Amino acid sequence: MRETERVSAVRQLWLQHYAEDRRKGHNMLAFNGWLAQNRPELLPPGRGDTPYQRLKSDLRGLWKG
């Protein structure tokens, strides 16, 4: 899967899973866990919080602190 396709899929799933008023940082952590269990291929490999930091970047503009 190309990087642009991966990011597009992550963004689409985020929009499907969370209504606009729930697109917040704390829900992103839960979404990261959901992706890890259900769609791990959409999270880049990494140690520590690298996948989560990448997710924050992937979703830039779609969530509020």
Jmol script that loads the backbone (N, CA, C; Angstrom):
load data "model"
ATOM      1  N   MET A   1       0.848  -1.169   0.000  1.00  0.00           N
ATOM      2  CA  MET A   1       0.000   0.000   0.000  1.00  0.00           C
ATOM      3  C   MET A   1       0.900   1.240   0.000  1.00  0.00           C
ATOM      4  N   ARG A   2       0.585   2.160  -0.857  1.00  0.00           N
ATOM      5  CA  ARG A   2       1.353   3.405  -0.904  1.00  0.00           C
ATOM      6  C   ARG A   2       1.013   4.275   0.298  1.00  0.00           C
ATOM      7  N   GLU A   3       1.942   5.145   0.646  1.00  0.00           N
ATOM      8  CA  GLU A   3       1.772   6.016   1.813  1.00  0.00           C
ATOM      9  C   GLU A   3       0.527   6.892   1.683  1.00  0.00           C
ATOM     10  N   THR A   4       0.288   7.427   0.508  1.00  0.00           N
ATOM     11  CA  THR A   4      -0.894   8.282   0.325  1.00  0.00           C
ATOM     12  C   THR A   4      -2.182   7.498   0.531  1.00  0.00           C
ATOM     13  N   GLU A   5      -2.197   6.239   0.107  1.00  0.00           N
ATOM     14  CA  GLU A   5      -3.380   5.393   0.310  1.00  0.00           C
ATOM     15  C   GLU A   5      -3.570   5.081   1.786  1.00  0.00           C
ATOM     16  N   ARG A   6      -2.462   4.820   2.483  1.00  0.00           N
ATOM     17  CA  ARG A   6      -2.532   4.521   3.915  1.00  0.00           C
ATOM     18  C   ARG A   6      -3.091   5.707   4.681  1.00  0.00           C
ATOM     19  N   VAL A   7      -2.562   6.879   4.417  1.00  0.00           N
ATOM     20  CA  VAL A   7      -3.023   8.083   5.113  1.00  0.00           C
ATOM     21  C   VAL A   7      -4.491   8.341   4.795  1.00  0.00           C
ATOM     22  N   SER A   8      -4.868   8.192   3.548  1.00  0.00           N
ATOM     23  CA  SER A   8      -6.264   8.401   3.157  1.00  0.00           C
ATOM     24  C   SER A   8      -7.195   7.437   3.886  1.00  0.00           C
ATOM     25  N   ALA A   9      -6.789   6.172   4.006  1.00  0.00           N
ATOM     26  CA  ALA A   9      -7.607   5.175   4.707  1.00  0.00           C
ATOM     27  C   ALA A   9      -7.733   5.522   6.188  1.00  0.00           C
ATOM     28  N   VAL A  10      -6.628   5.943   6.806  1.00  0.00           N
ATOM     29  CA  VAL A  10      -6.664   6.326   8.229  1.00  0.00           C
ATOM     30  C   VAL A  10      -7.606   7.508   8.429  1.00  0.00           C
ATOM     31  N   ARG A  11      -7.503   8.504   7.582  1.00  0.00           N
ATOM     32  CA  ARG A  11      -8.353   9.695   7.716  1.00  0.00           C
ATOM     33  C   ARG A  11      -9.837   9.343   7.523  1.00  0.00           C
ATOM     34  N   GLN A  12     -10.115   8.487   6.550  1.00  0.00           N
ATOM     35  CA  GLN A  12     -11.497   8.087   6.298  1.00  0.00           C
ATOM     36  C   GLN A  12     -12.075   7.328   7.501  1.00  0.00           C
ATOM     37  N   LEU A  13     -11.298   6.414   8.065  1.00  0.00           N
ATOM     38  CA  LEU A  13     -11.768   5.664   9.235  1.00  0.00           C
ATOM     39  C   LEU A  13     -12.003   6.593  10.429  1.00  0.00           C
ATOM     40  N   TRP A  14     -11.124   7.549  10.635  1.00  0.00           N
ATOM     41  CA  TRP A  14     -11.281   8.525  11.724  1.00  0.00           C
ATOM     42  C   TRP A  14     -12.608   9.266  11.571  1.00  0.00           C
ATOM     43  N   LEU A  15     -12.881   9.741  10.366  1.00  0.00           N
ATOM     44  CA  LEU A  15     -14.117  10.488  10.123  1.00  0.00           C
ATOM     45  C   LEU A  15     -15.350   9.608  10.298  1.00  0.00           C
ATOM     46  N   GLN A  16     -15.248   8.334   9.967  1.00  0.00           N
ATOM     47  CA  GLN A  16     -16.364   7.406  10.130  1.00  0.00           C
ATOM     48  C   GLN A  16     -16.615   7.060  11.594  1.00  0.00           C
ATOM     49  N   HIS A  17     -15.560   6.959  12.376  1.00  0.00           N
ATOM     50  CA  HIS A  17     -15.675   6.512  13.761  1.00  0.00           C
ATOM     51  C   HIS A  17     -16.044   7.618  14.743  1.00  0.00           C
ATOM     52  N   TYR A  18     -15.728   8.855  14.422  1.00  0.00           N
ATOM     53  CA  TYR A  18     -15.939   9.926  15.390  1.00  0.00           C
ATOM     54  C   TYR A  18     -16.693  11.092  14.768  1.00  0.00           C
ATOM     55  N   ALA A  19     -17.788  11.469  15.427  1.00  0.00           N
ATOM     56  CA  ALA A  19     -18.528  12.654  15.028  1.00  0.00           C
ATOM     57  C   ALA A  19     -17.640  13.874  15.248  1.00  0.00           C
ATOM     58  N   GLU A  20     -17.934  14.952  14.576  1.00  0.00           N
ATOM     59  CA  GLU A  20     -17.083  16.145  14.626  1.00  0.00           C
ATOM     60  C   GLU A  20     -16.799  16.614  16.045  1.00  0.00           C
ATOM     61  N   ASP A  21     -17.789  16.554  16.922  1.00  0.00           N
ATOM     62  CA  ASP A  21     -17.585  17.028  18.294  1.00  0.00           C
ATOM     63  C   ASP A  21     -16.755  16.062  19.148  1.00  0.00           C
ATOM     64  N   ARG A  22     -16.433  14.886  18.622  1.00  0.00           N
ATOM     65  CA  ARG A  22     -15.626  13.903  19.366  1.00  0.00           C
ATOM     66  C   ARG A  22     -14.225  13.734  18.773  1.00  0.00           C
ATOM     67  N   ARG A  23     -13.869  14.543  17.804  1.00  0.00           N
ATOM     68  CA  ARG A  23     -12.560  14.432  17.150  1.00  0.00           C
ATOM     69  C   ARG A  23     -11.529  15.227  17.934  1.00  0.00           C
ATOM     70  N   LYS A  24     -11.161  14.659  19.068  1.00  0.00           N
ATOM     71  CA  LYS A  24     -10.248  15.321  20.002  1.00  0.00           C
ATOM     72  C   LYS A  24      -9.049  14.429  20.281  1.00  0.00           C
ATOM     73  N   GLY A  25      -8.028  15.026  20.849  1.00  0.00           N
ATOM     74  CA  GLY A  25      -6.792  14.307  21.111  1.00  0.00           C
ATOM     75  C   GLY A  25      -6.967  13.050  21.931  1.00  0.00           C
ATOM     76  N   HIS A  26      -7.801  13.107  22.988  1.00  0.00           N
ATOM     77  CA  HIS A  26      -7.963  11.915  23.825  1.00  0.00           C
ATOM     78  C   HIS A  26      -8.657  10.782  23.068  1.00  0.00           C
ATOM     79  N   ASN A  27      -9.515  11.110  22.111  1.00  0.00           N
ATOM     80  CA  ASN A  27     -10.141  10.065  21.303  1.00  0.00           C
ATOM     81  C   ASN A  27      -9.160   9.505  20.282  1.00  0.00           C
ATOM     82  N   MET A  28      -8.164  10.297  19.917  1.00  0.00           N
ATOM     83  CA  MET A  28      -7.160   9.813  18.984  1.00  0.00           C
ATOM     84  C   MET A  28      -6.359   8.664  19.608  1.00  0.00           C
ATOM     85  N   LEU A  29      -6.123   8.736  20.891  1.00  0.00           N
ATOM     86  CA  LEU A  29      -5.414   7.654  21.577  1.00  0.00           C
ATOM     87  C   LEU A  29      -6.235   6.362  21.518  1.00  0.00           C
ATOM     88  N   ALA A  30      -7.536   6.469  21.736  1.00  0.00           N
ATOM     89  CA  ALA A  30      -8.411   5.300  21.624  1.00  0.00           C
ATOM     90  C   ALA A  30      -8.437   4.784  20.187  1.00  0.00           C
ATOM     91  N   PHE A  31      -8.462   5.684  19.232  1.00  0.00           N
ATOM     92  CA  PHE A  31      -8.458   5.307  17.818  1.00  0.00           C
ATOM     93  C   PHE A  31      -7.162   4.591  17.458  1.00  0.00           C
ATOM     94  N   ASN A  32      -6.062   5.054  18.005  1.00  0.00           N
ATOM     95  CA  ASN A  32      -4.773   4.394  17.784  1.00  0.00           C
ATOM     96  C   ASN A  32      -4.842   2.938  18.265  1.00  0.00           C
ATOM     97  N   GLY A  33      -5.441   2.716  19.428  1.00  0.00           N
ATOM     98  CA  GLY A  33      -5.606   1.361  19.937  1.00  0.00           C
ATOM     99  C   GLY A  33      -6.509   0.522  19.053  1.00  0.00           C
ATOM    100  N   TRP A  34      -7.584   1.137  18.556  1.00  0.00           N
ATOM    101  CA  TRP A  34      -8.494   0.426  17.664  1.00  0.00           C
ATOM    102  C   TRP A  34      -7.766   0.013  16.383  1.00  0.00           C
ATOM    103  N   LEU A  35      -7.003   0.937  15.823  1.00  0.00           N
ATOM    104  CA  LEU A  35      -6.237   0.608  14.618  1.00  0.00           C
ATOM    105  C   LEU A  35      -5.254  -0.530  14.887  1.00  0.00           C
ATOM    106  N   ALA A  36      -4.576  -0.472  16.017  1.00  0.00           N
ATOM    107  CA  ALA A  36      -3.598  -1.505  16.359  1.00  0.00           C
ATOM    108  C   ALA A  36      -4.245  -2.885  16.417  1.00  0.00           C
ATOM    109  N   GLN A  37      -5.477  -2.960  16.886  1.00  0.00           N
ATOM    110  CA  GLN A  37      -6.170  -4.247  17.006  1.00  0.00           C
ATOM    111  C   GLN A  37      -6.876  -4.660  15.728  1.00  0.00           C
ATOM    112  N   ASN A  38      -7.417  -3.696  14.986  1.00  0.00           N
ATOM    113  CA  ASN A  38      -8.270  -4.017  13.846  1.00  0.00           C
ATOM    114  C   ASN A  38      -7.653  -3.774  12.477  1.00  0.00           C
ATOM    115  N   ARG A  39      -6.769  -2.798  12.379  1.00  0.00           N
ATOM    116  CA  ARG A  39      -6.151  -2.465  11.093  1.00  0.00           C
ATOM    117  C   ARG A  39      -4.670  -2.131  11.294  1.00  0.00           C
ATOM    118  N   PRO A  40      -3.892  -3.050  11.850  1.00  0.00           N
ATOM    119  CA  PRO A  40      -2.493  -2.749  12.174  1.00  0.00           C
ATOM    120  C   PRO A  40      -1.655  -2.360  10.958  1.00  0.00           C
ATOM    121  N   GLU A  41      -2.059  -2.777   9.780  1.00  0.00           N
ATOM    122  CA  GLU A  41      -1.312  -2.424   8.573  1.00  0.00           C
ATOM    123  C   GLU A  41      -1.349  -0.927   8.275  1.00  0.00           C
ATOM    124  N   LEU A  42      -2.281  -0.222   8.919  1.00  0.00           N
ATOM    125  CA  LEU A  42      -2.393   1.223   8.699  1.00  0.00           C
ATOM    126  C   LEU A  42      -1.516   2.035   9.641  1.00  0.00           C
ATOM    127  N   LEU A  43      -0.936   1.373  10.632  1.00  0.00           N
ATOM    128  CA  LEU A  43      -0.024   2.065  11.546  1.00  0.00           C
ATOM    129  C   LEU A  43       1.412   1.743  11.137  1.00  0.00           C
ATOM    130  N   PRO A  44       2.243   2.753  11.030  1.00  0.00           N
ATOM    131  CA  PRO A  44       3.637   2.474  10.687  1.00  0.00           C
ATOM    132  C   PRO A  44       4.338   1.785  11.851  1.00  0.00           C
ATOM    133  N   PRO A  45       5.300   0.949  11.553  1.00  0.00           N
ATOM    134  CA  PRO A  45       6.033   0.300  12.636  1.00  0.00           C
ATOM    135  C   PRO A  45       6.873   1.315  13.389  1.00  0.00           C
ATOM    136  N   GLY A  46       7.137   1.015  14.617  1.00  0.00           N
ATOM    137  CA  GLY A  46       7.977   1.901  15.407  1.00  0.00           C
ATOM    138  C   GLY A  46       7.934   1.510  16.861  1.00  0.00           C
ATOM    139  N   ARG A  47       8.826   2.094  17.609  1.00  0.00           N
ATOM    140  CA  ARG A  47       8.911   1.814  19.032  1.00  0.00           C
ATOM    141  C   ARG A  47       8.324   2.984  19.802  1.00  0.00           C
ATOM    142  N   GLY A  48       7.926   2.701  21.019  1.00  0.00           N
ATOM    143  CA  GLY A  48       7.409   3.766  21.877  1.00  0.00           C
ATOM    144  C   GLY A  48       6.164   4.405  21.299  1.00  0.00           C
ATOM    145  N   ASP A  49       6.157   5.737  21.278  1.00  0.00           N
ATOM    146  CA  ASP A  49       4.967   6.435  20.798  1.00  0.00           C
ATOM    147  C   ASP A  49       5.084   6.861  19.340  1.00  0.00           C
ATOM    148  N   THR A  50       6.049   6.306  18.603  1.00  0.00           N
ATOM    149  CA  THR A  50       6.234   6.674  17.198  1.00  0.00           C
ATOM    150  C   THR A  50       4.962   6.463  16.369  1.00  0.00           C
ATOM    151  N   PRO A  51       4.294   5.294  16.446  1.00  0.00           N
ATOM    152  CA  PRO A  51       3.062   5.134  15.661  1.00  0.00           C
ATOM    153  C   PRO A  51       1.990   6.166  16.040  1.00  0.00           C
ATOM    154  N   TYR A  52       1.874   6.479  17.324  1.00  0.00           N
ATOM    155  CA  TYR A  52       0.878   7.466  17.759  1.00  0.00           C
ATOM    156  C   TYR A  52       1.225   8.859  17.225  1.00  0.00           C
ATOM    157  N   GLN A  53       2.489   9.220  17.277  1.00  0.00           N
ATOM    158  CA  GLN A  53       2.903  10.526  16.760  1.00  0.00           C
ATOM    159  C   GLN A  53       2.654  10.606  15.254  1.00  0.00           C
ATOM    160  N   ARG A  54       2.868   9.518  14.571  1.00  0.00           N
ATOM    161  CA  ARG A  54       2.603   9.477  13.130  1.00  0.00           C
ATOM    162  C   ARG A  54       1.109   9.607  12.866  1.00  0.00           C
ATOM    163  N   LEU A  55       0.287   8.976  13.699  1.00  0.00           N
ATOM    164  CA  LEU A  55      -1.162   9.089  13.562  1.00  0.00           C
ATOM    165  C   LEU A  55      -1.596  10.540  13.725  1.00  0.00           C
ATOM    166  N   LYS A  56      -1.038  11.222  14.715  1.00  0.00           N
ATOM    167  CA  LYS A  56      -1.364  12.638  14.905  1.00  0.00           C
ATOM    168  C   LYS A  56      -1.048  13.432  13.642  1.00  0.00           C
ATOM    169  N   SER A  57       0.048  13.128  13.029  1.00  0.00           N
ATOM    170  CA  SER A  57       0.426  13.799  11.788  1.00  0.00           C
ATOM    171  C   SER A  57      -0.530  13.428  10.652  1.00  0.00           C
ATOM    172  N   ASP A  58      -0.876  12.155  10.555  1.00  0.00           N
ATOM    173  CA  ASP A  58      -1.799  11.692   9.504  1.00  0.00           C
ATOM    174  C   ASP A  58      -3.143  12.393   9.596  1.00  0.00           C
ATOM    175  N   LEU A  59      -3.562  12.697  10.822  1.00  0.00           N
ATOM    176  CA  LEU A  59      -4.893  13.283  11.043  1.00  0.00           C
ATOM    177  C   LEU A  59      -4.857  14.808  11.196  1.00  0.00           C
ATOM    178  N   ARG A  60      -3.733  15.407  10.891  1.00  0.00           N
ATOM    179  CA  ARG A  60      -3.596  16.865  11.026  1.00  0.00           C
ATOM    180  C   ARG A  60      -4.763  17.576  10.337  1.00  0.00           C
ATOM    181  N   GLY A  61      -5.360  18.487  11.056  1.00  0.00           N
ATOM    182  CA  GLY A  61      -6.481  19.260  10.542  1.00  0.00           C
ATOM    183  C   GLY A  61      -7.836  18.634  10.793  1.00  0.00           C
ATOM    184  N   LEU A  62      -7.863  17.404  11.290  1.00  0.00           N
ATOM    185  CA  LEU A  62      -9.143  16.707  11.502  1.00  0.00           C
ATOM    186  C   LEU A  62      -9.471  16.548  12.993  1.00  0.00           C
ATOM    187  N   TRP A  63      -8.617  17.047  13.879  1.00  0.00           N
ATOM    188  CA  TRP A  63      -8.867  16.921  15.316  1.00  0.00           C
ATOM    189  C   TRP A  63      -8.489  18.208  16.022  1.00  0.00           C
ATOM    190  N   LYS A  64      -9.054  18.345  17.196  1.00  0.00           N
ATOM    191  CA  LYS A  64      -8.774  19.519  18.025  1.00  0.00           C
ATOM    192  C   LYS A  64      -8.214  19.055  19.349  1.00  0.00           C
ATOM    193  N   GLY A  65      -7.260  19.824  19.864  1.00  0.00           N
ATOM    194  CA  GLY A  65      -6.615  19.499  21.138  1.00  0.00           C
ATOM    195  C   GLY A  65      -7.588  19.392  22.220  1.00  0.00           C
TER     196      GLY A  65
END
end "model"
wireframe off; spacefill off
backbone 0.3
color backbone group
